[in-house]
Amino acid sequence: MTAPSYRTTRTTTISTAHGNVRSARHHFDLTGARTVRTRQVTAATSALNATVAQQGMLCIAAPAGAGKTFTLHTVLDQHPAWRPIRLLPQPQARPDDLRHSIHHALGLPSPPPKDPGTSDDLIRHALHHPPRLLAIDEAHQLSASCLEYVRYLYDDPHTRVTVALAAGSHRLRALRTTPVLASRVTCWHELGVLDEDEITTVIPAFHPHWKRTDPAVLRDLDQTWAQGNFRRWAILTHRSTQHITRGPQELLRQLTPRAAKACL
């Protein structure tokens, strides 16, 4: 059975400390790429639904390139009633950076107040009604002081906010042992890579370039190079559509690093 797919907007609005920006949804902004309803998206939807119902805190973790960011934004797009606030903090962000990002996301009067207390009062008032979902991508980059600020907004009795953090699997253990999160995260949800049996349905649904490709070739490309990773499949698709005449083996030769020559 073919995996269901559908077109979505090509970009997503993300809030930063400097304002709102539009970010491409697909790797390389691939023309013709479609959103595929994988088991990972279905599982993430269920986890987020439960977290919103509890007004809880969720952490989605996945290996790099497995699609945690895309999955998170896809689910949020399908649930506008959650009124998501989407943040992408810069590395080494300070609490003031988060304040300014949330200020922009809420559409509060600009520029953000310089006084932290005044800024927090505006944000707390805006987060009281209606209920909101605060979604923070690359949350493993947040400093202890930024995590403490998220805790402050979450715990405040005046706010009504659900928190969704997206983080890399390589930092999941560190987040699990962070005191600020350990007792508050109500769901630790891990996204895996595509299963071998999903490749022959998901990838043709993801991009029409693969629609007529022999399933055995798709499995071989996945086992040899992509390994169920959506970012790697996006790279394969980009290279393959740019060089239509090249076959799978030529693509793999171009993508696989050559062994360095021994020094004489």
Sequence and secondary structure as in RCSB ss.txt:
>XXXX:A:sequence
MTAPSYRTTRTTTISTAHGNVRSARHHFDLTGARTVRTRQVTAATSALNATVAQQGMLCIAAPAGAGKTFTLHTV
LDQHPAWRPIRLLPQPQARPDDLRHSIHHALGLPSPPPKDPGTSDDLIRHALHHPPRLLAIDEAHQLSASCLEYV
RYLYDDPHTRVTVALAAGSHRLRALRTTPVLASRVTCWHELGVLDEDEITTVIPAFHPHWKRTDPAVLRDLDQTW
AQGNFRRWAILTHRSTQHITRGPQELLRQLTPRAAKACL
>XXXX:A:secstr
    EE   SEEEEEETTEEEEEESSGGG TT  EE  HHHHHHHHHHHHHHHHT EEEEEE TTSSHHHHHHHH
HHT GGG EEEE   TT  HHHHHHHHHHHTT SSS  SSHHHHHHHHHHHTTSS EEEEETTGGG  HHHHHHH
HHHHH TT  EEEEEEEEGGGHHHHHT HHHHTT SEEEE     GGGHHHHHHHH GGGTTS HHHHHHHIIII
ITT HHHHHHHHHHHHHSTT  HHHHHHHHS        
